[in-house]
Amino acid sequence: MSSLLLLNGSPRGPRSNSMKMLSRVGEGWTDVGGGQAETLHLARLADFERAVAAYADFDVVLLGMPLYTDAMPALVKEWVEALEPRVGVSGNPRMGFLVQSGFYEALHSRPLERYLAKLPARLGSEYAGTIVRGSGESLQAMPDEANAKLWARLRLLGGQLASQGRFEQVVLSQVAGTERLSPPLAAVAGAACRTPAAQFYWNGRLKKNGVWGRRFDAPYAKECAR
């Protein structure tokens, strides 16, 4: 039996949307008879250090993360760079990835997906595929029962990872959801995002973090104008 290391790269840690999704993939892995599965949260220093030291002790590594400004979170990049000594070393595990974002359209995560698809080869590992999901932030507000179909598909992907060593594209497409809004829908969504109701959540985040008074700051405006 193969062993699986689930790495949660979200700065939010165990309660993150990334972890909600990773846990279902792990359940699917176990359901079909996959071997030992361990979960580590990169936001915890002890877990981060173990994730570097124990990287090659597992047969498969699945790294999940939120999309931060069209890229990976800094702590995920730090972990990737810490693997440099493993480049060209035999015995590196097969690698798969999960990227979720608050954007409704899955296409926002595709540039990061392309980077991640190249990473295993640079380490001398095999690539299992990347799970992409838009509307990830909604997982915080919705009850688990409302996401039953998504959870089932993620478990299916976990089973594929255990039995085939890779994700099937058909299921990946189903999990991704809407790839791109049509022009009419995009126009409607753009207008809706400018309404007070749509801004309620983000305004609350600004106030909670004490930066409401600085919401119109443009620190790089002069540099960009040059």
C-alpha positions in Angstrom: 0.0 0.0 0.0 1.1 3.5 -0.8 1.4 6.3 1.8 0.0 9.8 1.4 1.1 13.1 2.8 -1.6 15.8 2.7 -0.1 19.3 2.9 -2.3 22.2 3.7 -0.7 25.3 2.4 -3.3 27.8 3.6 -2.3 30.4 6.2 -5.7 29.8 7.8 -4.6 26.3 8.9 -7.0 23.5 9.8 -10.2 25.6 9.4 -9.3 26.7 5.8 -11.3 26.0 2.7 -8.2 24.2 1.3 -8.3 21.8 4.3 -12.1 21.2 3.7 -11.2 20.0 0.2 -8.0 18.1 1.1 -9.8 16.1 3.8 -12.3 14.8 1.3 -9.6 13.7 -1.1 -7.9 11.9 1.9 -11.2 10.2 2.7 -11.4 8.9 -0.9 -7.8 7.7 -0.7 -8.6 5.7 2.5 -12.0 4.4 1.1 -10.3 2.4 -1.7 -7.6 0.9 0.5 -4.9 3.5 0.3 -2.2 3.2 2.9 -1.0 5.5 5.7 -2.2 9.1 5.3 -0.8 12.0 7.3 -1.9 15.7 7.3 0.4 18.6 8.0 -0.4 22.3 8.1 2.4 24.5 6.7 1.2 27.4 8.8 2.5 25.6 11.9 6.2 25.8 12.3 6.6 22.2 13.6 4.5 20.9 10.7 6.4 22.9 8.2 9.7 21.5 9.3 8.4 18.0 9.3 6.9 18.5 5.8 10.4 19.3 4.6 12.2 16.6 6.5 9.7 13.8 5.7 8.9 14.7 2.1 10.7 11.7 0.7 9.2 9.3 3.2 5.9 9.2 1.5 4.9 7.7 -1.9 2.5 10.5 -2.8 2.3 14.1 -1.7 -0.8 16.2 -2.3 -0.2 19.9 -1.7 -3.3 22.1 -1.3 -3.5 25.9 -1.2 -5.6 29.0 -1.8 -4.9 31.3 -4.7 -3.2 34.5 -3.4 -3.0 37.3 -5.9 -2.9 34.9 -8.8 0.0 32.9 -7.2 0.7 30.6 -4.3 0.9 31.8 -0.6 4.4 32.8 0.5 4.7 29.9 3.0 4.0 27.4 0.1 6.7 29.0 -2.0 9.1 28.8 1.0 8.3 25.1 1.4 8.9 24.5 -2.4 12.3 26.3 -2.2 13.3 24.2 0.9 13.1 21.1 -1.4 16.0 22.2 -3.5 18.3 19.6 -2.0 16.0 16.9 -3.3 16.5 18.0 -7.0 17.9 15.1 -8.9 17.7 12.7 -5.9 16.0 9.3 -6.5 13.1 8.3 -4.4 11.1 11.5 -4.5 7.3 11.0 -4.2 4.7 11.4 -6.8 3.1 14.9 -6.5 -0.4 16.2 -6.9 -1.9 19.7 -6.1 -5.1 21.4 -5.2 -5.7 25.1 -5.8 -8.9 26.8 -4.7 -9.9 30.5 -4.9 -12.6 32.9 -4.1 -13.0 33.7 -7.8 -16.1 32.2 -9.4 -14.2 31.3 -12.6 -11.7 28.5 -12.4 -9.5 30.1 -15.1 -8.0 32.4 -12.5 -6.1 29.4 -11.1 -4.8 28.1 -14.4 -1.5 30.1 -14.5 -0.6 28.6 -11.1 -1.7 25.2 -12.3 0.8 25.4 -15.2 3.6 26.3 -12.8 2.7 23.4 -10.5 2.5 20.9 -13.4 6.2 21.6 -14.1 7.4 21.4 -10.5 7.4 17.5 -10.1 9.7 17.2 -13.2 12.1 19.7 -11.8 12.3 17.6 -8.6 12.5 14.3 -10.5 9.0 13.3 -9.4 5.9 12.1 -11.3 2.9 14.4 -11.7 -0.5 13.2 -10.5 -2.5 16.3 -11.7 -3.9 19.5 -10.1 -7.4 19.9 -8.7 -8.7 23.4 -9.4 -11.9 24.9 -7.8 -13.4 28.3 -8.0 -15.8 29.8 -5.5 -13.8 28.3 -2.7 -14.7 31.1 -0.2 -18.3 30.0 -0.3 -17.3 26.8 1.5 -16.9 28.8 4.7 -20.5 30.0 4.7 -22.3 27.0 3.3 -23.3 23.9 5.3 -21.5 20.7 4.4 -24.8 19.2 3.1 -25.0 21.8 0.4 -21.6 20.7 -1.0 -22.4 16.9 -1.0 -21.8 16.7 -4.8 -18.4 18.4 -4.5 -17.4 16.3 -1.6 -18.3 13.1 -3.5 -16.2 14.1 -6.5 -13.2 15.0 -4.3 -13.5 11.5 -2.7 -13.6 10.0 -6.2 -10.4 11.9 -7.0 -8.8 10.6 -3.8 -9.7 7.0 -4.9 -8.2 7.6 -8.3 -5.0 8.9 -6.7 -4.7 5.7 -4.6 -5.6 3.2 -7.4 -4.2 4.9 -10.5 -1.7 7.4 -9.2 -3.3 10.3 -11.0 -6.5 12.3 -11.3 -8.8 11.7 -14.3 -9.5 14.8 -16.4 -13.3 14.2 -16.5 -13.7 14.5 -12.8 -11.2 17.4 -12.6 -13.4 19.3 -15.0 -16.5 18.6 -12.9 -14.8 19.8 -9.7 -13.5 23.0 -11.4 -17.1 24.2 -12.1 -17.5 27.3 -14.3 -14.3 27.8 -16.3 -15.3 31.2 -17.6 -18.4 33.4 -17.5 -20.0 34.3 -20.8 -19.6 38.1 -21.7 -23.2 38.9 -20.8 -22.9 37.1 -17.4 -19.5 38.7 -16.8 -21.0 42.2 -17.3 -23.9 41.4 -14.9 -21.4 40.0 -12.3 -19.2 43.0 -12.6 -22.1 45.4 -12.0 -23.3 43.3 -9.1 -19.8 43.3 -7.4 -20.0 47.1 -7.2 -23.2 47.1 -5.2 -23.1 47.7 -1.4 -24.5 44.3 -0.7 -21.6 42.6 -2.6 -19.1 44.7 -0.8 -20.5 43.9 2.7 -18.1 40.9 3.3 -14.9 42.7 2.1 -15.8 45.9 4.0 -16.1 43.8 7.1 -12.7 42.3 6.5 -11.2 45.7 6.2 -12.7 46.9 9.4 -11.8 43.8 11.3 -8.2 44.2 10.3 -8.1 47.9 11.2 -7.4 49.2 7.7 -10.8 50.7 6.8 -9.4 54.2 6.7 -6.7 53.2 4.3 -8.9 51.4 1.8 -8.2 53.9 -1.0 -4.4 53.9 -0.5 -2.4 53.5 -3.7 1.3 53.2 -2.6 2.6 52.3 -6.0 0.6 54.8 -8.1 3.6 57.1 -8.7 5.9 54.2 -9.7 3.3 52.8 -12.1 2.8 56.1 -13.7 6.4 56.4 -14.8 
